[in-house]
Amino acid sequence: MRYQLKAAAFAIAALPGLAAAQSSVTIYGTLNADVENVEATGATVPGGDFPSRARVSSNSSNVGFRGVEDLGGGLKAFFQVESSANIDEGGGTWASRNSAVGLTSAWGQILLGQWDTPYKVATQRLDPFGNTGIAAYSGIIGFSGSITAGQGGANFQQRASFDRRTRNVVQYWTPSLSGFNARIAYGAADSDKPTGADSALTPTLWSLAASYESGPFYAAVAYERHDDFEPLNTLLAAPLTSGHDDGIRVGASYRIGGFTISGAYEWLKYQGDGLASAQVTALVGPGPQNVEYEIGNWFVAGSYEIGPNVLALAYGQKETDQLNGTDVGGTRARQVSARWGYNFSKRTQLYAVATWISNESNAYQTFGVNPLGATVPLGLSPTRGADPTGYGVGLIHRF
């Protein structure tokens, strides 16, 4: 149930004088939790396994507020503040999810704040698991570990991820033109930028996507560029230098009756300039070296709706990585996921889910949401080669 609050009532109860001009405010949310059994076995390094255990997970649960004010002449102002709701352990972070203020009219809309990138949004709908929970396609697509904020960040996954929510962002969305839509975003250098000797580096992001939808058919193409995010410096234990990363993704889906088939492919390239370290020397020769690391990922899925039941099966694969054009052995990974859901109503669903990730000896893919432990790639992680598996039963309620 979505609660529509009139502006006058909201102003009196919550924000006197500030919200009086709002024409409407909506409170909404999604609460998604499951009880799981998870583990990761077969690590290349002894002691790198993740022992089997039960846990309760909150899968991207959230609570939000959004509002619209009619400014006349077809122009409207809007806002959204969405926060995480960690119903498994308590707590959450205010405005940690898609939150922004903007304007919308016949020419499209523009927003300022923190929001999912166009690259992420372009194919997220193709995942029958909703890109939430242990079976999310981000176990393979976008790099392992769904990181949702920041330009640079304090760990490898934040810098490397192409499945991200970017803060300090400006986004423009076109209106729909005969089924065609486009989005473009710019993420400005933020508080994660380097300091001291490396303060000249300014981590920035460009992301754009175009999509077409007609009846049962949907297709999208997206591109994203990260400047000075520096995943290769962390990856190769080298001092910080300039560099950039590129991602290209295409995807499509088609629906026939209750059956939907979907798929996506992406190519990622990470580049570091003038890197020098013992690991760089061991891998590509004495530094400084310009290093390129390339990754190819793909995903296919099918889902079927019959009455209140929804069934889904998916397969994702990460191909062998390349370092300066040479294959890096043991870096392929695969993910198989299955799901059954039963809709009690439009707002409430009971579900069961299972997923299995198979990593070769130097691969380190993990669940895209609620991953098992921290990972550091290129042979540095004690969990490399381990195969994460998980099973769960849960409940989703939307309001």
Secondary structure as the mmCIF struct_conf table of DSSP 4:
data_model
#
loop_
_struct_conf.conf_type_id
_struct_conf.id
_struct_conf.beg_label_comp_id
_struct_conf.beg_label_asym_id
_struct_conf.beg_label_seq_id
_struct_conf.end_label_comp_id
_struct_conf.end_label_asym_id
_struct_conf.end_label_seq_id
STRN STRN1 TYR A 3 LYS A 6
HELX_RH_AL_P HELX_RH_AL_P1 ALA A 7 ALA A 13
TURN_TY1_P TURN_TY1_P1 ALA A 14 ALA A 14
TURN_TY1_P TURN_TY1_P2 PRO A 16 LEU A 18
BEND BEND1 ALA A 19 ALA A 19
TURN_TY1_P TURN_TY1_P3 ALA A 20 ALA A 21
BEND BEND2 SER A 23 SER A 23
STRN STRN2 SER A 24 THR A 41
BEND BEND3 THR A 44 VAL A 45
TURN_TY1_P TURN_TY1_P4 PRO A 46 GLY A 47
STRN STRN3 PHE A 50 SER A 58
BEND BEND4 SER A 60 SER A 60
STRN STRN4 ASN A 62 GLY A 72
TURN_TY1_P TURN_TY1_P5 GLY A 73 GLY A 74
STRN STRN5 LEU A 75 SER A 84
TURN_TY1_P TURN_TY1_P6 ILE A 87 GLU A 89
BEND BEND5 GLY A 90 GLY A 90
TURN_TY1_P TURN_TY1_P7 TRP A 94 ALA A 95
BEND BEND6 ARG A 97 ASN A 98
STRN STRN6 SER A 99 SER A 105
TURN_TY1_P TURN_TY1_P8 ALA A 106 TRP A 107
STRN STRN7 GLY A 108 ASP A 116
HELX_RH_AL_P HELX_RH_AL_P2 PRO A 118 GLN A 124
TURN_TY1_P TURN_TY1_P9 ARG A 125 LEU A 126
TURN_TY1_P TURN_TY1_P10 PRO A 128 ASN A 131
BEND BEND7 GLY A 133 GLY A 133
TURN_TY1_P TURN_TY1_P11 ILE A 134 ALA A 135
HELX_RH_3T_P HELX_RH_3T_P1 TYR A 137 GLY A 139
TURN_TY1_P TURN_TY1_P12 ILE A 140 GLY A 142
BEND BEND8 PHE A 143 GLY A 145
BEND BEND9 ALA A 149 ALA A 149
BEND BEND10 GLN A 151 GLY A 152
BEND BEND11 ALA A 154 ASN A 155
HELX_RH_AL_P HELX_RH_AL_P3 PHE A 156 ALA A 160
BEND BEND12 PHE A 162 ASP A 163
STRN STRN8 ARG A 165 TRP A 173
HELX_LH_PP_P HELX_LH_PP_P1 THR A 174 SER A 176
STRN STRN9 LEU A 177 LEU A 177
TURN_TY1_P TURN_TY1_P13 SER A 178 GLY A 179
STRN STRN10 PHE A 180 GLY A 187
HELX_LH_PP_P HELX_LH_PP_P2 ALA A 188 ALA A 189
TURN_TY1_P TURN_TY1_P14 SER A 191 ASP A 192
BEND BEND13 LYS A 193 LYS A 193
HELX_RH_3T_P HELX_RH_3T_P2 GLY A 196 ASP A 198
TURN_TY1_P TURN_TY1_P15 SER A 199 ALA A 200
STRN STRN11 THR A 204 SER A 214
TURN_TY1_P TURN_TY1_P16 GLY A 215 PRO A 216
STRN STRN12 PHE A 217 ASP A 227
BEND BEND14 ASP A 228 ASP A 228
HELX_RH_AL_P HELX_RH_AL_P4 PRO A 231 LEU A 235
TURN_TY1_P TURN_TY1_P17 LEU A 236 ALA A 237
STRN STRN13 GLY A 243 ILE A 256
TURN_TY1_P TURN_TY1_P18 GLY A 257 GLY A 258
STRN STRN14 PHE A 259 LEU A 275
BEND BEND15 SER A 277 SER A 277
HELX_RH_AL_P HELX_RH_AL_P5 ALA A 278 VAL A 284
BEND BEND16 PRO A 286 PRO A 288
STRN STRN15 GLN A 289 ILE A 306
TURN_TY1_P TURN_TY1_P19 GLY A 307 PRO A 308
STRN STRN16 ASN A 309 LYS A 318
HELX_LH_PP_P HELX_LH_PP_P3 GLU A 319 ASP A 321
STRN STRN17 GLN A 322 LEU A 323
TURN_TY1_P TURN_TY1_P20 ASN A 324 GLY A 325
STRN STRN18 THR A 326 ASP A 327
TURN_TY1_P TURN_TY1_P21 GLY A 329 GLY A 330
STRN STRN19 ALA A 333 ASN A 343
BEND BEND17 PHE A 344 ARG A 347
STRN STRN20 THR A 348 ASN A 359
TURN_TY1_P TURN_TY1_P22 SER A 361 ASN A 362
BEND BEND18 GLY A 368 ASN A 370
BEND BEND19 LEU A 372 GLY A 373
TURN_TY1_P TURN_TY1_P23 PRO A 377 LEU A 380
TURN_TY1_P TURN_TY1_P24 PRO A 382 GLY A 385
STRN STRN21 ASP A 387 ARG A 398
#
